[in-house]
Amino acid sequence: MLARIIKTILRVLAALLIGLVFAVIGFILGSMVFAIFGLEINGREGYEAGGPIGFVLGALIGLIAGGLLLFRRQS
């Protein structure tokens, strides 16, 4: 029983780590896209505008992908 609880906790931590890695990658890509194309949101340009958007989108994608990867049913 205890081994199963520890295994589940480790899977949750692994999914969170995957989400964090994707968030950092999303921050970098969002910043680069906004800087390269010169996009602007509310007077902010470059990494100030694209970084947070990329961070949030990357974190969501990473958490969903990590959850699906680690918690799918084994047949």
Secondary structure by P-SEA (a helix, b strand, c coil): caaaaaaaaaaaaaaaaaaaaaaaaaaaaaaaaaaaaccccccccccccaaaaaaaaaaaaaaaaaaaacccccc
